[in-house]
C-alpha cells in the first residue's frame, strides 16, 4: 500500500526535527563543553556593587576589553548575566558606572549610553548620539534626590556634555562648545559639573576645566591649568576624580619625574616628586560621596612598586601627603574600598595580601597568599573590605593576573579563577593527539627492517608492555560498570591519549591578545597548556592570518600579519621555532600547500604577491590569491634552484563590485556517492569538481550581491547569480561542500502571489551542481576517466558547465559563520552549521531542509516523496531542537570549525569568539555506536536469563528425547 504523496510529505516534515535533533537533554555536559567568558576586565570598569540596597550581598560587575558587560557571583565565579555592547567585539575602552544604593548600572561604548538592571541585566534605556563617548559619571546628588548620568562626547571638534535622567533615560540638559579641544573626562560635586579638556595643539597641550551649573548646564567659569606643553597626549592625564570623594585632576610630566595635582574648581596646582626610574603611575580613590577625600598614588618601576597616600582639605583646597607604603620588589596591585567615611587600601603582591586604612599606615590585616604551584602576578584588581570586629577584618580581592586570568582571593586563599584570557579567539585549528615519540620511532624502525626482524622486535615490545597490564586490569571494573550504567566514561586525567572513537583531539586557539591555548576536546575542553606568543612581538590586537596543524609532526604553525610566525608542539605548547616581526614582509593571508618537501603553510604577501622560494618547497597545485581588484591563479615555475610564481589566470569582478567573501571545499571532503538516486530509480550525477571556489562580490552603488562559482585551474566562471536590494551593512557568509554551496545575506524579495509587493528579510540561497539536467546523463564528459579544466570537450565551443538548481529560503533571524559537518567517509548526511547572533546559539540545519529540488507550487509526487522531498515553502523556521548548543548562551562567535571523528556518524564541532564551545553532532543519528539510553543491564539480564533457561531445559529436553527413543 502506498500513502498519498501529501500525507507522506507532511509525515516526513513532522518527523525530521525529531530525527535530526542536535543534542538530547541528557547529553548536555556529556558530549559538549562551554567556556562562558566575559573577556579580561578593565581597571576602570570593574567594581563590587550591591544590586539590592536592603541586602548586604554584592555582585562583581565588569566591562571587559571585548566590550562585554557582565555580572559575576563573587561566591563561585559564575556569570549571572552578560551583554555584548553594540553587538560587536571591541578592542577595549568603554565606561561603566553604578550609583550607590541604585538598582541600575550605566554603561557607555562607542556612541551609545545604556542603563541596565543590576540584577537581571535587562536594558532599561538606550540613547544614541553622534560622535564618541569620552567619559561617563554618576551624579550622586540631584535636586530630586535621584541619581543621573553625565556623558561627555566628542562630535567633530565639539565638546558635548549631557545630563541624562537616571530612570527615564531622557536628556535633562546639554552643553556644547565648538573648539579644537580634546575632551577627557567629566566630574561633579554638589553644585557644579567639571569638564576637563586638553587645550592647545598636538604635543603642546595644557589643561582646561569648564565649570557648569548642575541644574541648567550653563557655563559658569573656565580655568586654565599649567602652561603650554605640560601635557603632550591624553595618556599623560592619569586621573580625574568622579565626585567630591576625589575632587582632583592629576597629570605627569613627559619624563615621569613629577606628579602634578589640582583640586577641581581651584586654579592652583601642587607638585610631588616620583621615585627614580618610574615607568607608570596610577591613582586609586573612592567613588562614594560619603568617603573621606583620600587617594593613593601607585608608582611602578621596572622591578618594584610603592604607594603614597594623600589627603585633600576641601576647605583650603590643600593636598598633603599622609604616609607612604614601602617599595617592594615585584609587581603589586592596589585597590580601594570604602564603608561610610572609612577608606581602605588593599595591596596584593606575589606572596601576600595587605589591608591598610587611608588614615594611617598601620596594617589592619595581612594574609599569606596561598596560590598553589604557580604564583600569579597581579596587574590590577578591586577589593571589598569588611570590618568584623574592632581589630578583625576580612577582604576579598578580584585581581587580573599577567596570565589574563581573573582570580578572586579571599583572605589569602584563592576562591576561584576564570580563564578570561581564553576569550577573544581570532583563529583556531584541530590537531590530533601526537603518538609517543618512542612508539613512532619504533614503528618506523619496524617498517624499514626485514619481516622476521620486525616480528621479533614487535613480539619483544609486546612482552615489555605486559608491565602495564596490572594497571589496565585495575580500570576494567570501573569501565565495565560505567559501560553498563551508561554513565560518563571519560575521566579528568591530565594524560593526553587517543580513544577508539576519535573524540579525543586537541584544539589550538590563538587570541587577539597574543596568547596560545591548547584544549583537550575529549575531556570537556580542559585547558592543557597556555602560553604567551610574546616571542613574536607585534601590534595588538594580534592579527592572525592563518593557523595550521601538522599532525604528522605534532606541530602547530601560527602566522601573523606582520610577517611573524611561531611553531609550537600541539600537546605541550613548547616553542619549536619562532620568527619575530621585521624579518619578513607583511603577510595578507596564508594557505596550506603540497610540495616535494611536504605540506606547509605558504605566506601570501600584500596584493597577493608570493616571494621566491626553494624549488623543493614550490606548491604542486594552483594557488589562488587575492589582489587589489580581484582574484588570480598562480603556478610555480623553476628558476635555477628557486621557484617563482607565474600567474595563469585573473578574475576581476565587474566595475563597481568588491569581493567580500570567498569559500571553497574543505581539504577533507570525501564523496560517498557520485550520484543521487531519484524516486524513479534513475540517477542524477553530481558535479564533483574539487577545483571550485565561491566568490561573493557586492556593488555598493546598486546594493546588489553577485555570487560566482569559479574553476580554480582555469579561472572560468562556471555559474553566477545576482541578488538586488541587499543590505551591505549586514553579514554575508558562504560555505561549500560536495556538489553544493550556500550563501546567506539580508535582502529584498517578492512574494510569488503578489509580485508588486517587495519585502526584506534574511535569506539563504542554496545551489546544487549536477553534470546534466537530465537523469542518467553524464553530460559532455560521459564516462571519461579523466577531465581537464584547460582542454575543450570534443568541440572547442566552450568549457564544461554544470547544471545548477537553486532555491531561496527566508529566515526570521540572521545566520553567520556558515560551515558544513564532516565525517570520515562522507556517508552520513550533511548539516549546515551556523551561528545565530540574535539567540546566541549554533544551529544545525539538515541538508534535506535546504534541498533545492523541492517542488514549487504543488505537492510532491509519490516518487519525490519517497526521496524525502516536501513542498517548497520559502519561510524556514529554525526549530530550537536543531540547536547544537541546547540552552547554552554562546556569545560573540567568530568562527565555527568541524572535524571528522573515527565514527562515521559523528562530526566534532568547535565555535570560538568571546566564548569557546565544543560538541559532537550526528546528522544521521548515531547509527554506529550505542547511545546512553540503551539499556545494557536489561540486555545482559536477558542473555543471562536465556543462558539459565537453556541450562535448565537442556536436561529436560535430553530426557524427553531419550524417553522418546526408548518408546520407539
N, C-alpha and C positions, 0 to 999 in steps of 0.2 A: 504493500500500500504506500502511495506517495502522498505526502502532505501538500496542501496548496502552497504555492510559492510565497504568497503574502504571509501566511501563517508561519512558514518556516523561517522567513526573513525576520519577522518580529521575534520569534523564539531565539534566533541567533543573537540579535541585538541585546535582548534581555539577559542572555546567558554570558555574554562577553565580559562584563565587568567582574563577574564572579570568577571566571576562569583566568583572567589576567590580573587579578588583584596583586598590587605591587608588594604588599607586606601584610602579614596577618598580625593580629594584636599580640599574640604570644611570641612573635618573633622580634618584637621591638626590644632592643637592648641585647638580643642574642646574635642576630646576623648583622646588626648595624652599630655604628658608634657616632657620636656627635660631640665635637668640641665647641661648646657655646661660649662665644668670646665677645668682648667689647672693643678690644684694642688697648694699647698702652695708655693708661690715664695720664693726663697732663697736670702739671703742677698747679696751675691757677684755676683749674676746673674740676677739682676733686675735693670733697669735704664730707663730713658727717652732718646729718640733719635729722631732726625729729619730725616725721610727717604728720604725727598727731600731737598737738601741743600738750594734751592732757596726759600723755603717756611718756615714759622715760626712754622707750626703745628708739634707737636711731637706725637709719639706713645709710649706706655708703653710696654716694652719688658721684658720677664721673662722666665727663665728656672726653672721649678718647681722641687720639691723634688720627683716627679714621673717620671722625665725625659721628660716632655712635654715642648716644646719651643713654645711660642706664642706671639702675639702682641695684645694689648688691646687698644681700643679707650678711651683716658682719659676723653672724654666728657660725655660718658654714661656708660662706663664699659663693653661694648660689645666686644666680641672677633672678631678681624679682620681676623686672621689666626692662625693656630697652627699645630705643627708637633710632633709626638711621636718619639723621637730619638731612633734609634736602634730597633724600633718595639716592645720594651718590657718596662713594668713598672719597674722603678728602686727604690732604697731606698735613693735617694739623690745623691749629687755630681754633677759633670759636670762643664763646663765653658762656658760663653757667653760673647763675646766682640763685640764692634762696633767702627769703626774708625770714627773720627769726619768728618762730611760732606760726609760720604760714604753712598751709597745706598744698602749696603750689610752688613750682620752680619756673624760672625764666631762663631761656637759652637764646643765643644769637649765633648765627653762622651764615656767611655769605651776605645776602641782602635781606634775610628773614629774621624775625623775632617771634619766638614761640613761648607759650605758657603751658605747663604740663601739670597734671595731677600727681602729687608726690607719691601717692600710694599705688595707683593703678597705671600711671604712665600715659593716661589718655590726654589728648590735646585739648586744652581749654580755649585758647585762641591763637591765631596766627596773623601776623602783619608782614607785608612785603613792601619794600620801598626801593627806590633807585639807589645806586651806589653800593657800598660795602660797609658792614658794621665794624667799627673800630673798638668799641667798648660797650659794656652793659653793666649797670649797677642798680642796686635797690635803694629806693628812698624809704628808709625805715620809719620816718616820722612825716606825716602829712596833716593837712588841715582837717581831714575826716577820719583820722586815726586808722587809716588803711595803709597799705604799702604799695607803692607804684614802682615802675621800672623806668630807668633813664637809659636811652640808647643814643650812642654817638655814631654818626655816619659821615662818610666822605663821599660827596657826589660831584665829580668833575670839578675839583678845585673849590668846592663849597663845603664848609663845615656845618653840619646839621645836628642839633641836639633836640631830642624829643622826649617828652614825659608821657608815658603810656599808663593808662588806668589799669591797675593790677587785676581787677576782677572782670571788667567789661572789655578790656582789650582795645580801647579807643585812644586816640591821641588827645591828651589834655592841652598841651601847647607845643609849639615848635619854634626853635630858634635857628636862624640861618645867617651865615656870614661868608660872603664870597671873597676869599683871599687865596693866596698860594700856600697858606699854612698847612701843615700836616697834622690832622687831629690825632691825638694819642689816647687820652683817657678822660673819664668824667668822674667827678666826686661830688659829695654833698654833705651838708650839715643841717642843722635845724632850720636856718633861714636862707641859705644860699646854695647855689649849684656852681661848681667849678669845672670849667672845660679847659684842659691842658693841651696845648698845641705846640708844634715846632714852628718858630717864626724865622724866616730868612731864606737861604738857598742851600743847595746840597753841599755838605761838608762845612757849612758855616751857619749853623743854627744857634738860636738861643730859645729859651722857654717863654711862652706867653700863656697867661692864665686869664680866661674870660670868666667874670663873675656874673651869674644870672640870678634872677629872682625865682624862688621856688614856686610861687603862685602863678605868675604870668609868663615866665621865661624871658622877660626883658633883660637887656644887658645893663648891669649896674656899674661895672668897672672893668678895667683891663690892666693887667700887671705884667711887666716885662722883667724876667729874671735872668741875671747873668749878662755876659757880653757875647758878641758875635763869635762863633767858632767854639764856644764851650761845649756844644753838643754837635756831633758830626753826623749822627744817624739815630733813628728811633730807638735802636737797641741800647744806646747809652743811657736812656731814661729807664732805670731799673724798677721804679716803684712809684705808684700814685695811690694814696690811701683811698678806701672806698667811702669812709664816713668819718665822724668825729672821733672814732676809736683809733684812727690812724690818719690824722689830718695833715699829711706831709706828702711832698714830692721829692724824690731823691734821684740824683744822677751822678755819674762818674766822669772823670776826665779821660782823655784818649789813652793815657798810659796806665790807668788803674792804680794811681798813687793816692788819690784823694776822693772822698765821698762828700758830695755837696747835698745839703738838705734844706728845704724851705717848708715852713708851715703855711699851708694854703690860706690865702687871704691876706698874708703879710708880704712885705717887699724885701725882707731881709733873708739872708741865707747863712748857713753855718757849714764849715768845712771840718772834716775829720780825716786823719791820715789812715791809710790802709797798710797792711803788713807788706813787706817787700815780696816781690815775685808773685803778686796776686794775679790769678788768672780768671777769677769770676767772683761776682758779688750778688747775693740775694738778700732780700729783706722780707721778714715774716712779721705779720701784725694781725691782731684780732679783727673780726668783722662785725661783732655785735656792738651796738652803741652803748651798752651799759659797761663795757670793758674799759679798764684804765688805758689811757693813751701811751702805751709802751710798745716798743718794737725791737726786733732783734736783727742785727746785720751779720749775715753769714759770709765769711770770707774764705775762699778756697785758693790754695796754692797747688802746684803740680804734685805735691806729696803729702799735704796735710790740710787741715781746716780748723778754723776758730770762729768765735762769735762774740759780738759786743751787744749789750743791751742798753737801750736809750729810753729816757722818759721825756715826755712833752708836757710843758706847762701851758695849758690852754689860755691862761690869763695873760701871761707875758710873751707868749709865742717863743719861749726859750726851749732849747733842746739840750739835755745834759746826759752824759754817759753815766749809767748807774754801775755797771760792773762788766766784766768780760769772762768768757768761758775759755778754758785753756786750749792752746794749739795742740791738736792730736794728730799723729800720723794716720794716713789713710783717709778714706772718704767718710763723710758724715752727712746725715740727712736731718735737718731741723724742721720742726712743725710747731704750730701754735694751736692752743685750745683755751677756752675761757668758760668760766662759770660765774655769772653775775659780773662783778668788777674784777675778779681774780683772773689773771692771765698766766698760763703755764707754757713753758717751752720744753719740748721733748727732743732729745738728741739720740739718734740711732747710729751707732758705729758698727764696725765689723764684729765686735765681741760683746757689746753691752748696750743697754737702753737706760738713759738718764733723764730724769724729770726735775726741772728747776722752776722756781717761781720768778715772775718778772720783777718782783720787789727786791729780792736779794739772791746772791749766788749760792746760797745753801741748797744742797741736794735733797729733794723731797723723796726721791725713790731711785734705786739703782738695781738693775736686774742683769744678770749674765745672759747673753744671747745663746740659746740652745738651738742652733740651726742645722745640726746634723753634720754629714760628711763635708758638704760644700758650704762655704761661708759666703753669703750674699753681700754684695757691695751696694748699699742703699744710695740711690740717686736723689730721690725726693719722696715725701710722704705726707700724710695727715694723721693727726692723733686725737684721741679723746681721753681726757684725764678725769678720773672720778675720785673724790675725797671720801674714803670710807669712814675714817675716824680722824682724830686730831693729828696724828702723825702717820697715818696709814693711807696710801694712795694706790690706785690701780690705773693702768694705762694700756690702751690698745692702739697700735700704730699700723696703718696700711701703707706699705712702702713699695716703691718701684725699684727693682734691682737692675744691675748692669746686664743681667741676662734677659731683661724685658719681662720678668715675672712680676706679678702683683701679689705681695705676701702680707698677711696680717700677723703681727706679733703681739701677743697678749702677755704682759709681764715677763717678757724674755722668751716665752715659748712660741714657736711657730704654730699658729692655729690652722691656717690653710694657705695654699698657694695656687694662683691661677696663671697658667702659661699664656699670658696675653701676647707674648712675642710671636706666638703661632698665628696670630691674626694678620690680615693684610697680605695673604699669599698672592703672588703675581705669576708663579709658574710652578708646575708640579709634573711628576712622572712616576710611573710604576716601575718597580725593579724587583727581580727575582732575588730570593734569599740566596746568597752565594754558598756553594758547597764548600766543605772543608778543603783548604789548600793541600793538606796531606792526601786526602782522598782523591782530589783532582790529579795530583802528580802520580799517585798510584795507578789510577785508571789509565792515565796517559802512558805510563810505563808498560802496563799490561797490553795496551793496544799495539805497541811497537815491538813486541817480542814474539817468539815462535809460540804456537799453540800450547805445547807441553809446558814450557816455562811459565806461560801466562796462567795455565791451570794450576800448577804447583804454587805460584805466587798468590793466586786468589784463594786456594784452599788454606794456605798458611795465614792469610789475612783473616779469613772467616774463623779460624781457630783462635786467633788472637782476640777477636771481637767477642768471644764467649765470656770474657771477663765482665762484659756489660749485661750478661743475661740475668743475674740476680736482681739488678736494679730494674730491669724491664719486667720481670715477673712480679715485683712488688707493686707495679702500677696496674697489673691486669685486673685485680678485683675491682678497683675503683672505676676503671674504664668499662668493665663489664656492667657494673651497676648503673653507671651513667648512661650506657647504651640502652639498657633495658628500661630505665625510667624515663628516657628521653630528656634528660637534664643536660645542662651545659657541660660539654666535654673538654672545651679548651680551658687551659689554666693561665694564670697570670705569671707564667715563668718568664724570667728575663733572658732565657736562652732562645735564640732565633733558630727555627728549624722549619723545614718544609713539611707539608702534610700531603696525604694521598689524594685530596680533593682539589688542591691548588688554591685554597683560600688564603694560606699564609704567604703574603707578599709584603714587600716594603713599599712605602710611599715616601718619596723625597720631595720636600717643599722648599721653595725659595720665597722669602718675604721681601716686601718693599724696604724694610729697614736694614737689609743686608745680612740676614741670617738664614741658615740652612737647618732643616729639621728632617729627621728620619722617623717615620711612624711604622709600627707593626700592624698592618691591616687585619691580620688574623687574630689579634689579641686586643680587640676593642680600641684600635687606634692608639695604643700605648706609645708614648714618645721614647724611642730607643736612644736617640742622640740628638744633640743640637750644637751648633757652633756658629760663630760669627765669621762672615766672609770678609773680615777686615783685612785679610791678606790681599784682597783685590779692592783697594780703596777706590771709590768712585763717588759720583754725586748721589745724594739722597733726594728722593726715593730711588732705590736701586732699580734700574731699568733692565730687566732680564729679557733677552730676546729669544733664548732657547735653552732647553734643558733636555738632556738625553742620557739614558741608562744603557750601558753596555753590559748586558747580563753575562756574556762570556767571560769578561774580566772582573766583573763585580764593581765597575766604576760608574760614577755619575759625573757628567760634564755640564757645567753651568756657564753660559756666555752672557756678558753684559754689553750694553750698547756702547760703552766707551772703549771697547776692544779688550777688556779684561776677561779672564776666564779662570775657573778653578775646577779641578778634578779631585773628587773625594771618593773614598770607599763607601759603597752603599750601605754596608752593615754597621760600620763604626763611625763614619764621618771623618776619618783620618785623611788629611790632605795628602794627595799623591803628587799633584803639580799645580802651580799657581803662576799666573802672569798678571801683574798689576796694570793699571791704566797707564797710557802714554807710550807703551812699547809697540802697540799695534794700532792701526787706524780705527775710527769708529765703525761699529757694525750695525746694520739695519735689521738683519734677520740672520737665521742660520737654519740649515736643513741637513738631515742625515742622508749620506750618500754611500754608495758601494764603490770600492776601489780595490786595486790589487793588494793594498796593504790592509784591507778590511774596512768595515763600516766606520765612519767617523762623522763628526759634526762640522759641516763646511760653513764658515762665516761668509756672509754676503755684505759687502760694504754699501755705502751711501749710493743711491741711484742704481742699485742692482749690480754694481761692479764687483768682480771676483779677481783677486790677485793671483799672480802666477804661483805655481806650486810644483813640487817634485812630481815626476811622472808616475811614481808608484802610488801617489795619493790622488791622482786625477779621477773624477767621477766617471763611472761607466755609462750612466744614463743621462738623459737630457735634464738639465737643471732649469727650473722656471724661477725667474726673479722679477721683482717689482722695479719699474723705472719711474721717472717723474711723470710720464704721460700714460703709462700702461704696463704691459707685461711682455716679457721676452723669454725665448727659449735659448739655452746655451749648451753647446757641446765643447769638449776639450780636445785640442789637437796637440801632438808632441812638438816641442821646440827644443831640440837638444835633449838635455836631461830634465828639462822643465816641461810643463804643460800650460797652455794658455787658453783662455776662453775664446770661443768662436760662435757668435750669435747665429742661430739658424732661422728664427722667425720672430716677428714682433706683432703684438696685438695692442692697438691703441683704440679705445672706445671713441665713438663719435664726438665731435667738438661739443664742449659744454658738459660732458659727463666725467664723473670722478669715481674711481674704484673705491668701494667702502668695505667689501667683504670678498674673501676668496676661500673656497672649500674644496677639498679633494678626498678621495677614498683613503681609508686608513691603511697603514702598512700591513696590518693584519686584517684582511677582509676575505676569508675563504668563501668559496662558492660551492654549495652542496648540490645545486641543480642548475643546469644551463637553460632550463625552460620552465614554463608554468603550465601545468596540466589543467585544461579547462573542464567544465562540467560535461561537455560532449565528448571527452576523451581526446580531443585534439590538443596540440601544444603550441604555445606562443613562446618563441625563443628569445631569451634576454639578450640585450646588447651589453656585452661584458667586456668593455674596453678599459683596461687598468690605467691607461694614459689619458685620463679625462680630468677636467678642472671646471669648477663652477665659479663664475665671476659675477659679482653684483656691482653695478655702477649706477650712480644717481645723477640726475640732471636737476640742479638746484633752480634753474630758471623755469623749467616746465613742471617741477615737482613730480618727476617720473622716475621709476626704477626699472632698469633693464637687467635681465639675468641672461648670461651667456654660458653655454657649455662648450669648452674648448678641448681640442685634441692637443695634448702637450708635446707630441712628437712633431706634428706639422704646423701647429698653431691655427688650424682650421676651426671655424665656428661650426659646431655640429647642430646646434639649435639655439634659439634666442626667443625671449618674450619680453614685453614691456607692459608696465602697470602704471596707470596715471593716478593723479591725486594722492600721492604718497607723502606722508608727513616725515620729512627727512630728519627731523629733530629726535625721532624715536629710533629705538634699536632695530637694526636689520641683521638677521642672522641666517646662515645657511649651513646645511650638512649634506653629506653624500655617502652612499653605501651601495654596494652591489650594482644594480641597474636602475637606481632611482636617486633623486635628490629633492630637497625640500628647502624652502625659504619662508621666513616669517617677517612681516612688516605691518605697519599701520597705514591703511589707505582707503580710498573710496571704492564703492562697488554699487551696482544697480540690481534691483530686485527683478527676478525673472517675470513676475506678474505685473510689475509696474516699471517699465523701462525709463519713464520720465523721472522717477524718484531715485535720488542718489544718497547713499548713506556712507558713513565711515566707520571702520572698525578694524580690529586686529585680525589679520589674515594669515593663513598658512597655505602655501601653494606647493603641491607635490606633483612630481612628474616621473612617469615610468618610461624606460627606454627599451624598445624591442627591436629585433633585427628586421621585422617586417610588420605591416599592418595586418596581414593575413596569418591565420594559424597554419601550422605545419609548413611554414615557408621560412627558409633561412636567409632570404634576401639575396642581394647580388653575390655574396660570398659563397652561398651554397654550402657544400660540405668541405670547403677548403681547409686544410690543416693549418696553414699559415696566413697571416694578414699583415700588411704594412700600411701605415698611415700615409706613406710617401708615394706608394705605387698606385696607378689607376686600376680600376676594376673593369676588365675586358675592354671597354671603350673609354678613352680619356675625356669623358663628358663631365666629370666632377667627382668629388670624394664620396665615399660610402657614408650615408647619413642614416641615423637611426630613426625609427618610428616613435613618436612621442605622444603619450597620453597624459593629460594634466587635469587636475581638479583643484578648486579653491575652497577652503573651509574658513568659516568665521568663528572666532573665539571671543569670549567675553572679557578676557584679560590678556595682557601681553605675555609672550614667552621669549626667552633669550637662551643663549648658551646651548644651542642645539647640538646634540651628538647622538650616535646610534650605538646600541648594545653590540657587544662582540662575544661570540662563543668560539670554542676551539675549532670546530669543523664547519660552522655556519649552518648546521642542520636546524637548530631551534629558530623559531621565528624572531624577527627583529622588533625592537621597541625604539621609538624616538624619545629620547630623554631631553627634557627642557626645564629651565628654571622659571618659576612664576614669581616675578618681583612683587606682585600685589599681595600674595598669600605666603611668601617666603617658603615655598615648597618645591621639590623636584618631582615632576610628573613623568610617568612612563606611558606614552601613547602607543598602543599596539599598532603594528603596521597595517593590520586589517581595517582599522578605523580610517586610515589615510589612503585607502585603496582608490586610485583614480578611475578604475573601470566600473565603479558603482553606477548602475543605470540611472538616468536622469528623467524625471517626469513620469516614471512608470515603475511598477513593481518588478522585481527580478523574475526572470523565467525560472522554471524548475532546475535547469542546468546551472544557471547563475547562482541560484540559492544553494545549490549543492556545493559550489565553491566557497560559500560563506559571504557572498556579496549581498548587500542590502540596498534599499532605495537610497539614492543620494539625497542628503539633507545638508544644506550649506552650513547651518548653525551646528557647531560641535560643542557639546557641554563636557567639560573635563570632570569626570566623577572623582570625588575625593578618595575613593577606593583605589584609584590609579596612582596615588601619591607614594613614591618610594620613601618619603620622609615621614609617613604616617602623620602624627600630630606635632612633630618637631618643628620648631621655628628656626629655619636655616637662613641666616641673614647675609645679604651682600655677596651672593655667589658671583664669581668672576669667570669660572670655567668648570666644565664637567668632563671627567675622563672615565673611560671604560677599559676593562681588561678581561680577557677570557680566563676562566678557571679550567682545571682539568676536567671537570664535569661539563658535558656538552650542554646541559640545560641552564647553566649559571653563568652570569656575567657580573664582574665586580665593578662597582661604581664609586667614584670619588668626586665630591663637589668641594670647591675651595673658593675663598674670598675673605670676608670677615670671619666666617665660621669655616670649620673643616668637618665634612660629613662623609661617611663611608657606609656602604651597604652592599647587599647582594640581591640581584633580581633574576627571576626565572621567567622569561617571556612566554615560554611554552609549558610552564609549570615544571616542578622538579620531577621529571619522569625517570631519572636515573639514580635517584637516592631516596631512601625512606625519610619521610618527614617526622617531626616531633610528635605529631598526632597519631602516628602508627603505634598500635598497642602491642609492643613486643612481648610484654608479660602474658597477655592473652594468647598470643601465638605460641609462646614457649609452653604455656599451660596446656594448650590444645595438643601440641606434639607429645608432651609427656603423658597426657590422658590417653592418646591413641596408642603410645607405646605400652602403657599399663594395660589397656584394653586388649591389645594383641597378646600380651603376656598371659592374661587371664584366660582368654578364649582359645589360645593355641592348644593347651592340653585337652580342652573340651572337644574341640574340632577333631583333634587326632584320635581321641577315644571313640568319637562318633564314627570316624572313618574306619577304625579297626573293627568296631561292632558291625558296621555295615558289611565289611568283607566276610566276617565270620557267618553272618546270616546268609550271605550269598553262597 
